[in-house]
Amino acid sequence: MYGFSELPNGLRVVTAAMPHLASVSVGVWVDTGGRHEAAHENGAAHFIEHMLFKGTRRRSAARISQDIEGIGGYLNAFTDEEHTCFYSRAVASRLPELIDVLLDMFLDSRFLPGEIERERDVILEEQAMYRDQPAELVHDLLNRVQFPRHPLGRPVIGTVRSVRGLGRRELLGFLDRRYVAGATVIAAAGNLTHEAVLEELRRWTPRFRPGPQPPRPSAPPEPSAPRWLLHSRKTEQTQLALGFRTTHRRDERRFALRLLNVVLGENMSSRLFQGIRERHGLAYSIQSTGTAWSDCGDLVISAGLDDTNLERALGLVLREVRRLVERAPGKAELERARDYAIGQGDLSLEGSEPMMMWLGEQILGHGRVVPPEETRRRLASVSPSEVRAVARDFLRASRLSLALVSPRSSDRGLGRLLDSWTTG
């Protein structure tokens, strides 16, 4: 089902044949994101993502969209802390057109000065949009608290100051250093064959910038004490983001941590949802989310609630966290969490686009395709005591960070609450 090739220039190609589908999805992945930027380059990877849609020597910006949408296809991109991906989907017979447009964008974008200036304004508007959304802003603030003076603590989209300082020279310099063959993966899935993808890539392969995968930046230091940040703003709700530093994506404890997150707050059956929303009615939405990068990770609990309920809700959240530290989940609860995690994993691979996304993340994150059955087997082997062990490893006061966007002007009561949990 899976095909993999590493070409002589270091470019990696991974595919999944799904002959029952009508579609194909193709993604060009680069092992580059916000954490690979120096402070003065903050936002460069995201800026480049935008610029690759602004025209090549063969296509205007309008033509790029027309050549994909005109065949009934879809074109998009994203940048996160460690990866950038440009991807497209269409019916299977249009595979050659998808690859042609994506690689034309990737290898031959012009970066015209006028387009850079226009897109700079677009990105500044995008920043303003996120700043106006407290539920988005609180996560940027949490990153700042969790990773002080480190690239992971800076917004992937950059700041007003950093984006205004990025010119054509800075963008092309970053592109030349980071967008090289050894850091690039072509992922494709759907009604296709590995050989057909390699054949379509043949004429493009010599044009990739030579070079090995650039070195990874230094890992953030381990936290030693709880930290918090209050951002005062006139809002209808207080937005809360409570994070615990965890571990990297290859750590063997990741399977137990995955199930811990399900038990704690990933779905409507979780302890946080049932307690904070269903029993106490303190929030419409509350959830926990786990993220793992190449050398660290976090587990974040987020909620929006009336500010008068903040201390009570936060106390209940911390009580649920402590319960996991002090006592392993029961077998039935863990079995439900396991079935959920396995089922969600299976459902997430049903279409060509999610499969392509998974393939790209597998190669960049693990260096290989980890078969779903291996993940299922590892999740099936997790015991209640292992879930408690990872809770004791990671859900500690020294690893706690808290960010709030709130109408309140002081965090004094908040500090006392966290101190009581720390010493309790």
N, C-alpha and C positions, 0 to 999 in steps of 0.2 A: 504493500500500500504506500509506503514512504520511499522516496528516492532522495539520495544525497550525493553531491559531487563537490569537491574542492578543486577549482581550476588552477592552472599553473601560476596565475597572477595572485592567488589567494582568495579570489571571489568564491563565495560559497553559495550553492544552489540547493534548495530543499523543496520537495514537492510531495503532495498527497493526491493520489488518484482516487476520485470519487465518481465513477462512471454513471451512477444513478442520477446525478444532478444535471440540470440544464446549464448551469453557470460555471464560470471560472473566476477566481480572484487572484490577483498578482500584487505583491508588495515588494518594494525596495526598502530594505532596512539598513540603518547605519547605527553602529555602536557608538552613538554620540548623543548627548543631551545636555540639560542644563548644568549638571554637576561637572562637566568637562570644561567649563568656561572659567577663565580668570575673572576677577571682579569687574574689570573694565569691559569685559566681553559679555557680561550678563545679558541674556536674551538673544545672543547671536544664533544659536541653533534654531530657535523659534523664528527669528527674522529670516534666516535662510529657507526654512520651510515655506514661508510666505513667498519668497522671491522665486522659488522654482515654479510657481504658477504664473509668473508675470511675463513669460515670453522666451522663446529660443530663437536661434537663427532661422529655423524652418516654420515656427508657429508663433503667432501673437498670443497674448493671454486669452483673448476670446476664442481663438482657434483651438487652443488646448482643451477648453471646455467643450467646444462644438464637436471635436473629433471623438470624444468619449460619449457625451450625451447624445450625439447624433447617431450612435449605434445602440442606443438604449442602455448605456452604461452609467457608471457612477465613479467619481474620482474624489479622493480626499487625502488628508495627511494629518499627522499629529506629532508632537514633540513632548517627551516627558523627561524625567531626570537623567535617564541613561540611554534612551533610544529615540531615533527619529524614523518615521515610516511614511512612505508615499505609496498609496494603494488604489486599486481600481477593480471593478467587477463588471462583467457583462456576460452575455451568452457565450457558450464554449467556442463557437466558430469564430469569435472575435478576439481570441487569444493574441494573434499577431499584432492587432491594432493596440491592445492594452500595453503590451511590452514596448512597442514602438513609441507611444506617447510618454510612458513613464520614464524610459531611459533617455529619450530626447530631453525631457525636463531635467533629469538627474545629471546628465553629462554635458548639456549644451545650453543651459540657461544663460542669458546675456547680462543680467544685473545692470541694466541701464540706469544711469544716475537719476533721471527723472522718475523712473519706476520705484527706485529705492526711496526717494523722498515721499512719494505718494503712499507707499506701503508703510513707511514710518508713521505717518499720520493715522493709518488704519490700525496699526498695533497700539498706538497711544490711546485710541478710542477703545480698543479691546481691553486694555488695562483699566481704563475708567469704568467700563462695564463691570468688570470683576470687582473693582473697589466698591461699586454701588450694591453689590450682593453680599450681605454679611455672612451668608452660609459659605460662600467661596473665600471671602477675606479671612475668616477665622482659621482656615487651613494653612494659608500662607503665613499667618502669624504663628501658628503652632510650629511650622517648620523653622521659623526664625528662632523660636525658643528652644526647640529640640537640637538644632544644629547651629549654634552660634558661631559666627566667623568661619563658616564652612560653606562650600557651594550648595550643599543640600538645603541650607537655610535660606537661599535666595530664590525668588520666584522664577520659574522656567521662562515666563514671558518677559522677564527683565523689569527694570524700573524706568520711570520717566527719564531719569538722568542717564542711565546706561544706554537705553535705546536711542536717545538723542545723540549720543557719542559714537554710534556705530555707523561708519561710512563704508563706501565700496571697498576700500583697501582692507578694512578690518574684516568685513564679511568674506571676501575672497581669500584672505589669509587663513581664516578659520576653516573655510571650505577645503582649501588645498591641504591643510594639515590633517583634517579629520575624515573627510569623505574620500577615503582611499579604498582600494580593492580589498585589502586585508580586513577592513572594518565593515564590509558590506555583505549583506545576505539578500539573495533573491528568493522569496518564498512564493509558492504558487499552489493552489488547491482547486479541485473541482473536476470537471469532465475533461481530463487532459492526461498526457503521459510525461514522464520525466524527460524522455528523449525529445519530445516535441518542444519542451521549454528550452532545453539545451540548444536545440537547432535554432530557435528564434533568437537566442542570446549570442550566437556565434559571431555575428558581425559587430556586436557591441563590445565584446569582451576586451579587445585591444585598446579601447578608448578609456577604460577605467584608470583613474590616477593610480600609479604604482605606489606600493608601500604597505608595510605590515600594520597590524592593529596597533594604534598608538597606546602608550602606557596608561594604565588607569591612575586616577588621582588618589591621593592619600585618603584613608578611611577617617571618618569623624571620630574624635576621642570619645571614650566611654563616659557617660554622665556619672556624676558623683553625688548629686543632690537634686531634690525636686525644684522645678522652676515654673513660674507662671507669668502671664502677661495679660493685662486688661487694656482693651482698646475701647474707650468711651465714645459712644455715638448715640444719637437719638434714633432708636429703633423700637418697633413694636414688640420684638422678642429679644431675648439674650441667646446668642449662638455660642455653643460650647464645643470645644474640641480638646479631649483629654487623651494624651498619647503616652505610650510606654515603648521605650526602645527595645527592639527584639533582636533578630538575627538575620543573616544573609540567606539568599535563595538556595544555597547548596547544603546548608546545615541539615543534618539528619533529623534534628528536632522539628523540622518544618511540618511534618505530618501531624505530630501531636499538637503543634501550634495552630494548624489549620482547624482541627476539631475543637480546640479551646475557643477559637473565635466563633465558631458556629454555636457552641453552647452559650457563650457569653452574649452575643448581640447581632449575629449576621442575619437572622430571619425573624419572622413573627412568632416562632415557637421559643425564641431565645429567652434567657433569664431577664435581660434588660428590657426587651419589648414587653414581656408579660408583666414585669414588675413596675417599671416606670410609667408605661402607657396604660396597660390594661387594668392593673390593680389600683394604681394611685392617680391615673389621669393627669400626669404632670407634663406630658409632651405628646405632640402628634406624631413626631418621628424621632426615633432613637435607634442607633445602630453602631456596630463595631466593624472595622475593616482592617485587614492585615495587608501590609505591603512588604516585599522583600527586594532589596537591591543586591548589588554584587558583593557588598561587604558589611551590610547592616540592614536593619528593617525597623518597622514600627507596627504597633497595633493601636488604632485610633478609635475612640468612642466619641460620637458626635450627636448633638441634639439641639433642637430649638425649643425654647420654653419661656414662659412668663418670668420676668426677672425676680418677682417675689417668691417664686418657687425654686430659685437657683440653689440655695444652700441645702434645702431638703432633697432635691433631685440629685445633687452631687454627692450628698451623704449616702443615698441609696445606691448610686452607681459604685461608689467605693466599697460599700458593704458587699455587693455582688462580686466585686473583684477579690475582696478578702476571702469570701467563701470558697472561691476556686483555689486560692493559695492554701487554705487550711484543710480542705476536704476534697477528695477526688469526686468527680461526677459519678452518679450511679450507672450501672451497666445499661439500663434501658434508655436513659438520657443520652449516653454516649452512642448507643446503637442508632438512635434517631439522628443524631448529628452526623454519624458516619454515612448512613444511607443518604442523607441530604447532600453531603459533600460529594459523594460518588455520583449521585444522580445529577447534580448540577454540572459536574465535570463532563459527564456523558452528553447531556443536553447542549452544552456549550460548543460542541464540535459538530453539530448537525449540518451547518451550512458551509459553503465554500469560503466565505469571508472569515467567520470565526476560526475555521481550520487553518487558513493562511496566517491569521494573527498568532495562533498558538504555535505554528511551526517557526515563525520568525522569533518569537520569544524563547522557544526551546533552544534554537541554535545559538542565539546571542547570550542567553542566560545560562545554559548548561553545556554548550558545545556539542550537543547531540540531541536527537529526538528521544525523549523519555517516553516509552510506550504507555498509553493510558492504563493498560492492565498492570503495569508495574506500580503506578500511582495507586490504583485501586487496592493492590495487594499490600502496599505499605500502609495505607489508611486502615485497612482491615486488621492489621496487626497492632494498632495503637491500643494500649490498655488504659484504664482509668488512672492508674498510678503514673503513667507517662504524661497524661494531661496535667495532673497536679504538679509533676516535676517541672514542666515548662512554665506553669504559672508561678512556681516558686523562683525559677530562674529569672523571669522577665517582669512579672507584675510586682515590682518592688518600688518602694518610695523613691529610691535614688534614680530610678529610670523614668520617673513621672514628669510630664510636662503638661501645662494647661494653658490654653488661650481662650479668651472671651471677647466677643464683640457685644457690648452691653450698654444700656442707658445709665448704669450706675457710674459714679465718679470715683469710688474708692474700692480697693481690694482688701481692706483690713479684715473684714469678716471671713473672706475667702482664705486668707493666710492662716487664720486660726483653725479653720476647718481642715485644711491640708495638714497642718501641724498635728492636729489631734489624730488624724489617720496615720500619719507617719510614726507617731509614738505609741499609738493604741495597740 
